[in-house]
C-alpha cells in the first residue's frame, strides 16, 4: 500500500468555488488561488498561521523552514545570506538583493558566489582554510583548489589583493 496522492487535474473551472472558467491547464482564475487559501485558513485554522503550523506539528521547537529545506524542495540563497525558499523565490530574491549594482562572478558556481558574498560582507584577510570553512558552513563540500581559484578570479576583478604566497593569503580591497 502506498501513500501516493492522486494527481490533480484542472477541469476548466476555478477551484476556489466562484464558478468562473479557468484557463486551460489552470486550477484558478487570476488571484483566486490566494482567495481559496484565505478561505481554507479561515475555515480550518481560525485564519491563524500559528494555528496552521501547530496543527501540523510545527512551531518554535520544530521548524517548518527546516522541513521545507529537507523535504519540500527549498534551498538556500546561493550568496550565503541565509535566505531560504523555493527555487523561483530564490531567483527573485537574488535579482532584488544581490544583483543591484554589485559585480558578481556571473556564471560561476554557487560556491563561488557564496564565497564572494562572504568576502564582501566580512572583509579582512582570507586564506584557504577560511574560505573552505565559510563554504562548509554554507552547506557545501569545497576543496582548497576551488577556493584558491575563486580568490584568483576575485583578485583579477579587483576585490582582493594577494599579500602572501605560501600559505596563500588575500586581503579585501576597501571600496
Order of alpha helices (4+ residues) and beta strands (2+ residues): alpha-alpha-alpha-beta-beta-alpha-alpha-beta-alpha-alpha-beta-beta
